Amino acid sequence: MFDGALREASGGVLIDVDVRPGASSTRVTGYHEGRRAVRVDVAAPPERGAANRALAAFLESLLRGASARVVRGAGSRHKTVLVQGVARGALLEALRRGAG
């Protein structure tokens, strides 16, 4: 289900994410087929980069030992995140776990 949102890049795996900031909790909520993006609710507000930091921290918590940072769309709800230190398959599995 999340496969279309991920692509390999030099230095890691890129993942397209649609973020809903200000949610009650941070979690994977689904997949947007048309945009090929993982949907993630983020408990942090969309102020001064708080939602971006919360998104990166959430992905890192799913992937022990990996690092994540927003590389495109910092001021938008549609973001691209670079995840380093993890294989594409492991990232897919972590997203599935995060959605359950």
C-alpha positions, 0 to 999 in steps of 0.5 A: 500500500505505501510502496508508491510513496517511496523511492531510493535516492543516493544517501537513503530513501525518499518518502512522500508524506501528506501531513495533518498537523495538530492531530490528537496523536502522531500516527500513520493514517493511510495512503493517498493513491492519487498523490502517492503519499503516506498520510500521517497525523502529527500531534504538533502544531504547524508553527516554527517547524514543530510539525516537521520535527515531530514527523522526523522524530516519529519516523525515527522512532519507527526505525531505530537507528535511522535518521529522517529530515524533511528535504522538500515542502517544509512549509507545506502539508505535502512533504518529502522526507529523506530517511537515512540508515535504513533499507527501503523494505525495512521502511515499508515494514515500519510504515505498515506497523505504524499504521496498525 
